Amino acid sequence: MFTLGRKIDPGYKTNQIIILMTFFTAGAGWMYTGDFLSGLSIGLGVFLTWALSREVDPRHEYSAFAAAALSLLNLFYYDSFQFLEIAWLLLLLRMTTSITGKKLTILDAVLVLSLTTFLSFSEENSVYLIPFIFSMVFFILIKEKTAIAWSAGGTALGLFIIHTIFLNHLVLNRVDVTAPLTLVTTSLLLLSLIVFWFISKAECEDDNGNRVSRARLLTTQVLFSLTILLLFLFTDLGLNNLIIYLSVSIGVMLYYILLKLLNK
């Protein structure tokens, strides 16, 4: 049974809000850019920011709206989105956190591995395989579906070796470590790891009402920050995608800090 999909109940309040926000942003983007498809892309970007935030911080529903609001910055800097990359990241996080309440299945692993492999070959970059391997190692360590994890992880590791050693598909970008964007990105991602440590302490339930273990939630959060850092260092990461990823980190962190201040 395919377990990565989650229902979006249109009658649920937060789902109604994000649907309205998506359409409103798409309309605003259309008017601002003068292009319907560009506006639609910007609206979809807001929705995907919200969806990623729900995986990173499933305990706090409204932190996702803080992230979605921050991603509205894409209205003013729109060029293009790498939607396939965002979809891949969303599925990878969902598979790891198992927020659907279902355990890892062969179909889940095959789907995410196939998408990972496609990105690796199409982008000629083996960095996409690293987060997938990280996820499979986690499943092996917690002894959940170890046969699937060993098979999928071993396949990914073999592909990574071929890509990296024989095809030379892992090259570090010439990043200016003193550039403001580099300093801001790395600082935020490292800071997020500290904040995620505290966020993961809050009890959280999956779609079936069962408690999500702290180890699983924290691993998913670390996987998110690690993946964004790898994409920033090893791929030609577009500005619009980077805005989405950093919006997730900042939105989740700001919401958590605000809650702490209000509860004092």
Summary of the structure (lengths in Angstrom):
residues: 264
radius of gyration: 18.2
end to end distance: 45.0
largest distance: 56.4
contacts: 875
relative contact order: 0.15
helix: 72%
strand: 1%
